[in-house]
Amino acid sequence: MRPPSPLLLPLLLLLLLLPSPPAVATAADRRTASPATQEGAAAGVLSRLLPSHALSFRFQIDPKRGVCGDSNCFRISNLDGSGTGGEEILIQGTTAVELASGLHWYLKYWCGVHISWDKTGGAQLASVPPPGSLPRVKGTGVKIERPVPWNYYQNVVTSSYSFVWWDWRRWEKEIDWMALQGINLPLAFTGQEAVWQKVFKSFNVTDRDLDDFFGGPAFLAWARMGNLHAWGGPLSQIWLDQQLALQKKILSRMIELGMVPVLPSFSGNVPVAFKKLFPSASITRLGDWNTIDGNPRWCCTYILDPSDALFIDVGQAFIKQQMKEYGDITSIYNCDTFNENTPPTNEPTYISSLGSAIYEAMSRGNKDAVWLMQGWLFYSDAVFWKESQMKALLHSVPIGKMMVLDLFADVKPIWQTSSQFYGVPYIWCMLHNFGGNIEMYGVLDSISSGPVDARTSYNSTMVGVGMCMEGIEHNPVVYELMSEMAFRSQKVKVEDWLKTYSHRRYGQSNVEIQKAWGILYHTLYNCTDGIADHNKDYIVEFPDMSPSSFSSQYSKRSISLARKHPRFFLSEVSASLPQPHLWYSTEEAIKSLELFLNAGNDLSKSLTYRYDLVDLTRQSLSKLANKVYHDAISSYQKRDSSGLNFHTKKFLELIVDIDTLLASDDNFLLGPWLESAKSLAMTEDERKQYEWNARTQVTMWYDDTKTEQSKLHDYANKFWSGLLKSYYLPRASKYFSRLSRSLQENRSFQLEEWRRDWISYSNEWQSGKELYPVKAIGDSLAISRSLFTKYFR
């Protein structure tokens, strides 16, 4: 037999050292909830999901590994129903997460259930038979093992794009969803500013200093990473205390379910006051990150060099303060000190010393610390991170004390080009979404095979799968399949899986829906062009350019690296006009929409069907609008006033019609986003601030001048009713009005005048107080049918 490769040693050691459930005999045992607590937590998930069947299931932790052996697993078997309350199904597992996963697996594959986020249609539970009639499991039961121990969840920016306005009620639903999906390694970043406040005060930093350091609620993720400071802030003491209390609830529930939370650690980001307080410390100011003019009010943050002894003191203090607040609940900490921030030199020895210092700060605070690092930098700054630099960082900590998230493995897997991260354990991740954009998109074949290929590759150091999307609550098909890969040891035959998926999602089988999903699989959910998808449809990201500079020939497949921001690496452009990403045949997608509409009489009462119908109709119309925009610009270049007016009217009409469509579904409304922000406020000033944060993030995002939009404008664009009519429509109207006027007056398009007018309007909108509906109006099916006839017949 061939001896183990040296590259496997870090993996084997990590599996021994990590507190993977169930924990080995280490300090990690102190962090594991008792079997009774975990069984009760699993029962709680059931009672909130399906209270009518709360007594139909028995949950049992397998602490002695009698059922699961050396693996992490769940086992589903029958009970005779004669016990207390008529128990019918026994679910055993290594932790409460496995118990909840087993419940979900049973409900899916024996009862035809579908569970997704409320904002993507919610749960389809009508197919569950009544208590006493649950389907029996064949034989002695079914055991499902995890092929890898970890199932990771979240991106460091999801906390701002999706979670920012959540209260405990919404978090409780999310943690239940996480448990049902088998997630056992969730990022837990809520409330960290309150901990930082206490730590920095111990270093004599004042509250006023922190007002210039913390970002506003909707921009905290980037303040934490050192990309910006103070933008959208300051944070009130009410917010800090409120979020810390919320975090304690979140962590308590995660621990009860047997999850291992990933807490933040010190990355070197410090308030400017540190320069005065510690004049001899090695503190450098970072370069500009996407501001318009380098405004020092929020640009160019300060980083304490990890090689400075003060770095260890601050990092240790932060870890210990977290342990004081939350207890000894985890040993895994996230740190991304180089995320979109390039080290001052590419000298491997220096990079290695930085990595060692970062880890030392963690381990001084918690001797069992394991460093979890995003691997995004190896993609976003690939020019810098060559083999020697990567090895210097990855090998700068003790073997088995680092895990890397291969963040974009669904499109650009780093494990393949880095010899399995040069022997360092990693988690195969799906990034999928940027900015929380609404776009039907995915690579189902990559999801169904990528983790298996990585795990079974020679000398594999893969220890988990993960979902690292920037925003959630969209594309439920993608997230359900990705979640299943935590329990799949073989590749999934997607076409067959989709047939059962559509049946479960809508609660019944429908031939036309199955055909529609067959088309969607080969089109919208088959993006194989290697381009990082970010919704740049013209409605939601209007070109900030003079039409006279546009090429008359539009290329659909050329790729530009012109926009100098790591999250815009691969965007489609023509010679000069940015092109929205289009990776499929729109004609085929419209066929799938027609099939969806044909199934409407049978499925119209299904909320999941209505969500998918609205989303698919929206997508089809938005792609049509891109073509109409091109036609309008072509007419302008030909000086064809009547053609310009015709296409302008059609483009603006499409915006209004899409807004009407979106208004018919609760899940596509601007109102809930704004109202959830305001609901957290305790004072009128907070109310204004939170609403400004919410409005600004989904529109201009960052700073601007009177004549230049933010470099990140529309990055977090949304197809939401209310946003289209009140924001995107006026912008396009102002632009086309000036186009028409330039032809009438026989003069060039006045781009700067339009910018001045538009940006002024945008700033007013961001500070506005207009109310938007929080409940849907209209019949989605009827509206979709009408729009299909209007635009596609």
Secondary structure, DSSP 8 states (H G I E B T S, - for coil): -----TTHHHHHHHHHHS--SS--SSGGGGGS--HHHHHHHHHHHHHHH-GGGTTSEEEEE-TT-TTTTTS-EEEEEE--S-STT---EEEEESSHHHHHHHHHHHHHHHH--B---GGGT--B-TTS--TT-----STT-EEEE-SSSEEEE--TTHHHHTSTT--HHHHHHHHHHHHHTT--EEB--TTHHHHHHHHHHHTT--HHHHHTTS--GGGHHHHHTTS-SSTT----HHHHHHHHHHHHHHHHHHHHTT---BEE---SEE-THHHHH-TTS-EEE----S-SS--TTTSS-EEE-TTSHHHHHHHHHHHHHHHHHH-S--SEEE--TTTT---S---HHHHHHHHHHHHHHHHHH-TT-EEEEE-HHHHHTTTT--HHHHHHHHTSS-TTSEEEEETTTTTS-STTTTHHHHT--EEEEE---STT------BHHHHHHHHHHHHHSTT--EEEEEE--SS-SS-HHHHHHHHHTTS-SS---HHHHHHHHHHHHHTS--HHHHHHHHHHHHTTTB--S--------TTTS---S-GGGS-SS--SS-EE--S-SGGGSSEEB-SSSB-----S-HHHHHHHHHHHHHTHHHHTT-HHHHHHHHHHHHHHHHHHHHHHHHHHHHHHHTT-HHHHHHHHHHHHHHHHHHHHHHTTSGGGBSHHHHHHHHHT-SSHHHHHHHHHHHHHHTTT-S---SS---TTTTTT----BTHIIIIIHHHHHHHHHHHHHHHHTTS---HHHHHHHHHHHHHHHHT------SS--S-HHHHHHHHHHHHH-
